[in-house]
Amino acid sequence: MIKRAQVLEVSLERLVFGKQRQEQPVFEIKNKRLKELCKQADRLKPDVQDVICRFMDMATKQDKLKRTIR
C-alpha cells in the first residue's frame, strides 16, 4: 500500500480512504485582540476582507522597511 501511494504520489490516507485529512494550520495568532478581529473579519464580505488585507499588507511592509533602514 505504501509503495502504491508513493508511485501515485498521494498520501496513504488518500489511497485507503479516498480523501485526505484536513491538517490543522501550523500558524497560530498569539495576540488575543488580533485573533478575535481576524475571526470577525473572516465572516465579512470578500470586498471588505480585501480592504483589511491591504491595510495589513501596508502595515507589515512599513515595518519591514523600518527594520531595513535601522
N, C-alpha and C positions, 0 to 999 in steps of 0.2 A: 504494500500500500504506500509506504514511504517513497519507494523508488518511482511508483506511478505518479505520485504527487509532484516529485521533483521533475520528472520528464514533462509533465503537463504544466509545470510552473504554477501550481496552485497549492494552497495550504492543505494539510491533511484533513483538517476540519471541513474545508470546502469539498474535498473529494468524498468524504464519508457522508456528510450531512447535506451537501448541496448548497451550503451558504456559509459565509464567514461570520464569525462572532464580531460584534461591534466592540472595538477596542476603546477603552476609556482614554480621554485626552490626557496627555502627559503634562501639559501646561496647566498650572493652577494659579488663579488670581488670588494673591495674598491680602491685598487691601480690601477690607470688607465693603467700604463705600463703593469703590470701583467695581467690585464683583456684583453688587446689587444693581448698580446702574447698567452694567452690561446685561444682566438678566432682563431688566426692563427694556433696554434698547433692542434686545433680540425679539421682542414682541411688537416692535414698531413696524411701520410700512417700510419697504425697501428703499424708497427715496429718502426717507428720514434717516435710515441707517447709513446711507451713503454720505449724508452731511456729517454725521457723527464720526464716521471713518475718516473723512477728510480732515476734521479738526484733530483727531488723534494722530493722524499721519503728520500733520503740520507740527504738533507738539513734540513728537518723537524726533522729527528731522531737526527741529530747532535745538533740542537737547543734544543731539549728535553733533551739530555744528558747534555748539558752545564747548563741548568736550574736545573737539578737534582744535579749536582756537587756543585753548588753555595749554 
